[in-house]
Amino acid sequence: MGFIKTTEQDSHYSNLEKMNVSEILKNINNEDKKVALAVENALPQIEKLVSVIVSKLKNGGRLFYIGAGTSGRLGILDASECPPTFGVKDDLVIGLIAGGDTAIRKAVENAEDDTNQGWKDLQNYQINDKDVVVGIAASGTTPYVVSALQKCNENNIETGCITMNENSPLHQAAKTPIVCVVGPEFVTGSSRMKAGTAQKMILNMLSTATMIKLNKVKGNKMVDMQLSNDKLVKRGTKMIADQLNISLNKAQELLLKHGSVRRTINNYKIKK
């Protein structure tokens, strides 16, 4: 089958500069409505990759996201939110971006075109066959990402991807690919829009489903979350008060003593 770069196809809308603000917003919103349906179509692929990730992490492995530009930033965002949300160590889910940390805030010229750096960046973490690497690239052609996955395959490391173009080099390189076709962007080629939204939704699914299957959620609560600010302390306090049927003051006292919702509930039940 041929490779058609739908992320670069012309927008369905013309003369954007002649639209009033209301028209611009309505048209962007109309395009955004298509994203959830595109993600829905990819659910079987997402499920397969979740299964691979869970298996690897249960056996002592790590999850790596690797991307460039918007894709890289989204991977870093998802990785950085796992420790505070689920109480895991910050080296369990790792996000890498072409150009390094500088590229999180500012584009690094030609970084995504380097066919060697992605593998080098992974080697800095002693990447091995216990781990799983998910390449993120809307276009599916980013050399930094594609070459990194190819090297992983050569070294018997599990690979997945999130891309918006079927039969792209990244689609072909990943052992467990996710292809979510969102179609042309409102501004032609601006894949930070629909493609970026789809990537964020899929990343939410990958990490959340994985953490649930790793027993980091109880009922529907984040019982292992880090108590890193007042909002989270209050949330944890309410969880404990509701679960144990005790006052908020008592719940907060116990939470601050034990340091997590899970430990507080477990210790309370043991003492009971």
NUMI-442838 format. One record per residue: x, y, z of N, C-alpha, C in turn; residue in one letter. Coordinates in steps of 0.1 Angstrom, whole numbers, padded with zeros to 4 digits, always signed. Atoms other than C-alpha are relative to their C-alpha. Layout:
N
XYZXYZXYZa/...
end
This chain:
272
+0008-0012+0000+0000+0000+0000+0009+0012+0000m/-0008-0012+0000+0012+0035-0007-0001+0008+0013g/+0000-0008-0011+0020+0061+0018-0004+0014-0003f/+0005-0014+0002-0001+0093+0018+0001+0008+0013i/-0003-0008-0012+0009+0120+0042-0013+0009+0002k/+0012-0007-0002-0026+0131+0053+0002+0012+0009t/-0003-0011-0009-0011+0154+0080+0004+0012-0008t/-0004-0012+0009+0002+0176+0051-0010+0004-0010e/+0009-0003+0011-0028+0176+0029-0007+0014+0003q/+0006-0013-0001-0046+0209+0023-0012+0000+0009d/+0012-0002-0009-0071+0222+0049-0012+0000-0009s/+0013+0000+0006-0107+0218+0041-0006+0014-0001h/+0005-0014-0001-0110+0256+0047+0010+0009-0008y/-0008-0009+0008-0097+0284+0025-0002+0015+0005s/+0001-0014-0003-0091+0321+0030-0002+0002+0015n/+0002-0001-0015-0087+0318+0068+0000+0014+0005l/-0002-0014-0004-0076+0354+0071-0012+0008-0002e/+0012-0007+0002-0110+0365+0058-0011-0003+0009k/+0011+0004-0009-0130+0347+0084+0000+0009+0012m/+0000-0008-0013-0142+0366+0115+0004-0010+0011n/-0005+0009-0011-0131+0352+0149-0010-0011+0003v/+0010+0010-0002-0164+0334+0154+0001-0012-0010s/-0002+0011+0011-0160+0315+0121+0012-0008+0002e/-0013+0007-0002-0124+0306+0129-0002-0010+0011i/+0002+0009-0012-0134+0292+0163-0009-0012-0003l/+0009+0010+0003-0164+0273+0150+0006-0011-0009k/-0006+0010+0009-0144+0257+0122+0011-0008+0007n/-0009+0008-0008-0116+0247+0145-0007-0010+0009i/+0007+0009-0009-0141+0232+0169-0006-0012-0009n/+0006+0011+0009-0158+0213+0140+0011-0010-0004n/-0011+0009+0003-0124+0198+0131+0003-0008+0013e/-0003+0006-0013-0117+0190+0168-0010-0012+0003d/+0011+0010-0003-0150+0170+0170+0004-0013-0007k/-0003+0012+0007-0135+0145+0146+0011-0008+0007k/-0011+0007-0006-0106+0136+0168-0004-0012+0009v/+0004+0011-0009-0124+0115+0194-0004-0012-0008a/+0004+0011+0009-0139+0094+0166+0012-0007-0006l/-0012+0006+0005-0105+0089+0151+0007-0009+0010a/-0006+0007-0011-0091+0078+0185-0008-0013+0002v/+0009+0012-0002-0121+0054+0188+0004-0011-0010e/-0003+0010+0010-0112+0037+0156+0014-0007+0003n/-0013+0006-0004-0077+0031+0170+0001-0008+0013a/+0000+0006-0013-0088+0016+0202+0006-0015+0000l/-0006+0013+0000-0079-0020+0192+0015+0000+0000p/-0014-0001+0000-0044-0009+0185+0006+0005+0013q/-0004-0005-0013-0042+0011+0217+0000-0011+0010i/+0001+0011-0010-0053-0020+0237+0012-0009-0002e/-0012+0009+0002-0025-0041+0221+0013+0006+0006k/-0012-0007-0006+0002-0015+0231-0001+0000+0015l/+0001+0000-0014-0012-0012+0266+0004-0014+0006v/-0003+0014-0005-0009-0050+0270+0015-0002+0000s/-0015+0001+0001+0028-0048+0259+0006+0008+0011v/-0006-0009-0010+0036-0019+0282-0002-0006+0014i/+0003+0006-0013+0019-0036+0312+0009-0012+0003v/-0009+0012-0001+0038-0068+0306+0014+0004+0003s/-0014-0005-0002+0071-0050+0304+0002+0006+0014k/-0002-0007-0013+0066-0028+0335-0002-0010+0012l/+0001+0010-0011+0054-0058+0356+0012-0008+0002k/-0013+0008+0000+0087-0075+0348+0012+0009+0002n/-0012-0008-0003+0109-0046+0359+0005+0009-0011g/-0004-0009+0011+0110-0027+0326-0005+0014+0002g/+0003-0014+0000+0105+0010+0318-0007+0003-0013r/+0007-0005+0011+0083+0029+0294+0007+0013-0005l/-0006-0012+0006+0101+0054+0271-0009+0006-0011f/+0006-0007+0011+0084+0080+0249+0011+0008-0007y/-0010-0007+0007+0105+0095+0222-0006+0007-0012i/+0006-0008+0011+0096+0123+0198+0007+0013-0002g/-0006-0013+0004+0104+0157+0183-0011+0010+0000a/+0010-0011+0001+0087+0191+0186-0012-0003+0009g/+0012+0002-0007+0051+0189+0197-0002-0014+0006t/+0001+0014-0004+0052+0151+0198+0009-0003+0012s/-0009+0002-0011+0082+0151+0220-0005+0006+0013g/+0005-0007-0012+0067+0176+0244-0012-0007+0006r/+0012+0007-0005+0035+0157+0247+0004-0013+0008l/-0006+0012-0007+0055+0125+0256+0006+0004+0014g/-0006-0004-0013+0074+0144+0283-0010+0004+0010i/+0011-0004-0008+0042+0159+0296-0006-0012+0007l/+0007+0012-0005+0026+0124+0300+0009-0007+0010d/-0010+0006-0009+0058+0110+0316+0001+0007+0013a/-0002-0008-0012+0062+0138+0340-0012+0000+0010s/+0011+0000-0008+0027+0135+0353-0003-0014+0007e/+0002+0013-0006+0030+0098+0362+0004-0001+0015c/-0003+0001-0014+0049+0102+0395-0010+0007+0009p/+0009-0006-0009+0026+0128+0411-0014-0006+0000p/+0014+0006+0000-0006+0111+0399+0000-0014+0005t/+0001+0014-0003+0003+0075+0405+0010-0004+0011f/-0010+0003-0010+0032+0077+0430+0011-0009-0004g/-0011+0009+0005+0056+0058+0408+0013+0008-0001v/-0012-0007+0001+0093+0066+0406+0002+0007-0013k/-0001-0008+0012+0104+0092+0381+0008-0006-0012d/-0008+0007+0011+0125+0067+0361-0008-0012-0006d/+0009+0010+0006+0095+0044+0353-0005+0003-0014l/+0005-0005+0013+0081+0065+0325+0009+0012-0004v/-0010-0010+0003+0107+0086+0307-0003+0006-0014i/+0002-0007+0013+0101+0112+0279+0013+0006-0005g/-0012-0006+0007+0128+0121+0254-0004+0008-0012l/+0003-0009+0011+0128+0149+0229+0012+0003-0008i/-0011-0003+0009+0150+0156+0199+0005+0014+0004a/-0006-0012-0004+0174+0184+0210+0001+0002+0015g/-0002+0000-0015+0172+0176+0247-0009+0010+0007g/+0009-0009-0009+0157+0197+0275-0002+0014-0006d/+0001-0013+0006+0163+0229+0256-0012+0001-0010t/+0011+0000+0010+0138+0218+0229-0014-0001+0006a/+0013-0001-0006+0110+0216+0255-0006+0013-0002i/+0005-0013+0001+0107+0253+0253+0003+0007-0013r/-0005-0007+0012+0125+0263+0221+0004-0010-0010k/-0003+0009+0011+0128+0246+0188+0015+0000-0002a/-0014+0002+0002+0163+0232+0182+0002-0004-0015v/-0001+0001+0015+0173+0235+0145+0006-0014-0004e/-0005+0012+0006+0177+0202+0126+0001-0012+0010n/-0001+0011-0009+0175+0181+0158-0008-0012-0004a/+0008+0012+0003+0147+0159+0145+0005-0007-0012e/-0005+0006+0012+0167+0151+0113+0012-0009+0003d/-0011+0009-0004+0195+0133+0132-0004-0014+0002d/+0003+0014+0000+0194+0096+0126+0007-0008+0010t/-0008+0007-0010+0218+0087+0153-0003+0003+0015n/+0002-0005-0014+0208+0108+0183-0010-0007+0008q/+0011+0006-0007+0176+0091+0192+0005-0013+0008g/-0005+0012-0006+0194+0058+0199+0010+0004+0011w/-0010-0005-0010+0222+0077+0217-0007+0004+0013k/+0008-0004-0012+0196+0093+0240-0005-0011+0008d/+0005+0011-0007+0181+0060+0248+0011-0008+0007l/-0011+0007-0006+0215+0045+0255+0005+0007+0013q/-0004-0007-0012+0221+0072+0281-0008-0005+0012n/+0008+0006-0010+0194+0053+0301+0002-0015+0001y/-0003+0014+0000+0210+0019+0296-0013-0008-0005q/+0012+0007+0005+0180+0009+0275+0003-0015-0003i/-0003+0014+0001+0176-0029+0274-0013-0007-0004n/+0011+0007+0006+0152-0056+0263-0011-0002+0011d/+0011+0000-0009+0131-0053+0295-0009+0012-0002k/+0007-0012+0002+0120-0019+0283-0009+0000-0012d/+0008-0002+0012+0094-0006+0258+0001+0014-0004v/-0002-0013+0006+0099+0024+0235-0011+0004-0009v/+0011-0004+0009+0070+0043+0220+0004+0013-0007v/-0004-0012+0008+0079+0067+0192-0013+0008-0004g/+0011-0009+0003+0056+0097+0187+0004+0009-0011i/-0002-0009+0011+0054+0115+0154-0012+0001-0009a/+0013-0001+0008+0023+0128+0137+0003-0004-0015a/-0003+0003+0015+0040+0126+0102+0003-0014-0002s/-0005+0014+0001+0055+0092+0109+0013-0001-0008g/-0012+0000+0008+0086+0103+0091+0012+0006+0007t/-0010-0007-0008+0107+0120+0118+0013-0009+0001t/-0012+0009+0000+0143+0105+0113+0005-0003+0015p/-0004+0002-0013+0152+0110+0150-0008-0012+0007y/+0009+0010-0006+0122+0088+0160+0001-0013-0007v/+0001+0012+0008+0121+0063+0132+0013-0008+0002v/-0013+0007-0001+0158+0055+0134+0002-0006+0014s/-0001+0005-0014+0156+0051+0172-0008-0013+0001a/+0008+0012+0000+0128+0025+0168+0007-0012-0007l/-0006+0011+0008+0147+0006+0141+0012-0006+0008q/-0011+0005-0008+0178+0004+0164-0006-0009+0012k/+0006+0008-0011+0155-0009+0193-0004-0013-0006c/+0003+0013+0005+0142-0036+0170+0012-0009-0002n/-0012+0007+0002+0177-0046+0161+0005-0006+0014e/-0005+0004-0013+0184-0050+0199-0011-0007+0008n/+0011+0008-0007+0152-0070+0207-0007+0008+0011n/+0008-0008-0010+0135-0041+0225-0013+0003-0006i/+0013-0002+0005+0098-0038+0222-0003+0015-0004e/+0002-0014+0005+0086-0008+0202-0015+0002-0004t/+0013-0004+0004+0053+0010+0197+0001+0014-0006g/-0001-0014+0005+0043+0043+0181-0014+0006+0000c/+0013-0008+0001+0016+0070+0179+0003+0009-0013i/-0001-0008+0012+0013+0084+0144-0013+0002-0007t/+0013-0003+0006-0014+0099+0122+0000-0004-0015m/-0001+0004+0014-0002+0085+0088+0002-0015-0002n/-0001+0015+0003-0009+0049+0077+0012-0002-0010e/-0010+0005+0009+0020+0030+0061+0012+0010+0000n/-0012-0009-0001+0045+0057+0072+0012-0008+0005s/-0012+0007-0005+0081+0047+0081-0001-0003+0014p/+0002+0003-0015+0072+0049+0118-0010-0011+0002l/+0010+0010-0001+0041+0028+0113+0007-0014-0003h/-0006+0012+0004+0063+0002+0096+0011-0004+0010q/-0011+0003-0009+0091+0004+0122-0005-0006+0013a/+0005+0004-0013+0069-0001+0153-0005-0015+0000a/+0006+0014-0001+0062-0037+0164-0015+0000+0003k/+0014-0001-0004+0029-0026+0180-0004+0015-0003t/+0003-0014+0004+0018+0006+0161-0014+0004+0004p/+0013-0007-0001-0010+0030+0168-0001+0010-0011i/+0002-0009+0011-0022+0048+0137-0014+0006+0002v/+0013-0008-0002-0049+0075+0143-0001+0011-0011c/+0001-0009+0011-0059+0092+0111-0010+0011+0003v/+0009-0011-0003-0073+0126+0119-0003+0009-0012v/+0002-0008+0012-0071+0141+0084+0007+0013+0000g/-0007-0013+0001-0059+0175+0073-0004+0010+0011p/+0002-0010-0010-0055+0203+0098-0007+0012-0005e/+0007-0012+0004-0075+0235+0099+0010+0010-0006f/-0011-0007+0007-0042+0254+0092+0009-0011-0006v/-0007+0011+0007-0025+0231+0066+0013-0003+0006t/-0013+0004-0006+0003+0211+0082+0002+0003+0014g/-0003-0003-0014-0001+0224+0117-0005-0011+0009s/+0004+0013-0007-0001+0190+0134+0001+0002+0015s/+0002-0002-0015+0000+0206+0169-0015+0001+0003r/+0014-0002-0002-0037+0209+0164-0007-0014+0002m/+0007+0012-0002-0058+0178+0157+0009-0012+0003k/-0009+0010-0003-0029+0155+0156+0006+0000+0014a/-0005-0001-0013-0015+0168+0188-0011-0003+0011g/+0011+0004-0009-0049+0165+0205-0002-0015+0001t/+0001+0014+0000-0052+0129+0194+0011-0007+0007a/-0012+0006-0007-0017+0121+0206-0002+0002+0015q/+0003-0002-0014-0026+0136+0240-0010-0010+0006k/+0010+0010-0005-0057+0115+0243+0005-0014+0000m/-0005+0013+0001-0039+0084+0233+0010-0002+0012i/-0009+0001-0011-0011+0091+0258-0007-0001+0013l/+0008+0001-0012-0037+0096+0285-0004-0015+0002n/+0004+0014-0001-0050+0061+0277+0011-0009+0003m/-0011+0009-0003-0017+0044+0276+0005+0000+0014l/-0006-0001-0013-0004+0057+0309-0011-0003+0011s/+0011+0002-0010-0038+0056+0328-0004-0015+0000t/+0003+0014+0001-0047+0021+0316+0011-0008+0006a/-0012+0007-0005-0012+0009+0324+0000+0001+0015t/-0001-0002-0014-0012+0024+0359-0012-0007+0008m/+0011+0008-0006-0047+0009+0367+0004-0015+0000i/-0003+0014+0001-0035-0025+0356+0013-0004+0009k/-0011+0002-0009-0004-0020+0378-0004+0003+0015l/+0006-0001-0013-0028-0015+0408+0004+0014+0007n/-0003-0013-0006-0020+0022+0412-0013+0009+0002k/+0013-0006-0002-0057+0031+0413-0009-0010+0008v/+0009+0009-0008-0082+0017+0439-0014+0006-0002k/+0013-0005+0003-0119+0020+0430+0001+0009-0012g/-0003-0010+0010-0116+0052+0410+0009+0011+0005n/-0008-0010-0007-0092+0070+0432+0015-0002-0002k/-0014+0000+0001-0055+0080+0429+0006-0002+0014m/-0004+0002-0014-0045+0063+0462+0015+0001+0002v/-0014-0001-0002-0008+0065+0455+0006+0014-0004d/-0005-0014+0004-0006+0102+0444+0009+0006+0010m/-0010-0008-0009+0022+0124+0458-0008+0011+0006q/+0007-0011-0007+0010+0149+0483+0009+0013-0001l/-0010-0010+0003+0029+0177+0466-0006+0014+0001s/+0005-0013-0002+0005+0206+0472-0013-0001+0008n/+0012+0000-0009-0025+0216+0493-0012-0006-0006d/+0011+0006+0007-0050+0206+0466+0000-0015+0002k/+0000+0014+0000-0038+0171+0466-0001-0006+0015l/+0002+0004-0014-0036+0169+0504-0015+0000+0004v/+0015-0001-0002-0073+0180+0505-0007-0011-0007k/+0006+0011+0008-0082+0155+0478+0002-0013+0008r/-0003+0012-0008-0065+0127+0498-0007-0001+0013g/+0008-0001-0013-0081+0138+0530-0014-0004-0002t/+0015+0004+0003-0116+0135+0515-0001-0015-0004k/+0000+0014+0004-0108+0101+0500+0000-0008+0013m/-0001+0008-0013-0098+0088+0535-0012+0002+0008i/+0012-0002-0008-0127+0104+0553-0012-0007-0005a/+0012+0007+0007-0152+0089+0528+0002-0015+0002d/-0003+0014+0000-0135+0055+0528-0001-0006+0014q/+0000+0005-0014-0131+0052+0566-0011+0005+0009l/+0011-0006-0007-0161+0072+0576+0005+0007+0013n/-0005-0008-0011-0141+0095+0599+0000+0015-0004i/+0001-0015+0003-0139+0133+0602+0012+0004-0009s/-0010-0005+0009-0119+0154+0578+0013+0003+0008l/-0012-0004-0008-0096+0166+0606+0008-0013+0003n/-0007+0013-0004-0088+0130+0617+0006-0006-0013k/-0005+0005+0013-0084+0120+0580+0013+0007-0004a/-0012-0007+0004-0058+0147+0574+0011-0003+0009q/-0011+0004-0010-0039+0139+0606+0006-0013-0004e/-0005+0013+0004-0036+0103+0595+0007+0000-0013l/-0007-0001+0013-0027+0112+0559+0014+0006+0001l/-0013-0007-0001+0001+0135+0569+0010-0009+0008l/-0009+0009-0007+0014+0108+0593+0005-0011-0009k/-0004+0011+0008+0014+0080+0568+0005+0003-0014h/-0006-0005+0013+0022+0100+0536-0007-0004-0013g/+0007+0003+0012-0002+0084+0512-0014-0006+0004s/+0014+0005-0002-0039+0075+0509+0000-0015+0002v/+0000+0015-0001-0032+0038+0504+0006-0004+0014r/-0006+0004-0012-0009+0035+0534-0009+0004+0012r/+0009-0005-0011-0033+0055+0556-0012-0010+0002t/+0012+0009+0000-0063+0032+0547+0005-0014+0005i/-0005+0013-0004-0042+0000+0551+0004+0000+0014n/-0004+0000-0014-0028+0010+0585-0012+0001+0009n/+0012-0002-0008-0062+0021+0598-0007-0014+0001y/+0007+0012+0000-0077-0012+0588+0007-0011+0008k/-0008+0009-0008-0049-0032+0603-0002+0002+0015i/+0002-0003-0014-0053-0014+0636-0014-0003+0005k/+0013+0003-0003-0090-0019+0635-0002-0015+0003k/
end
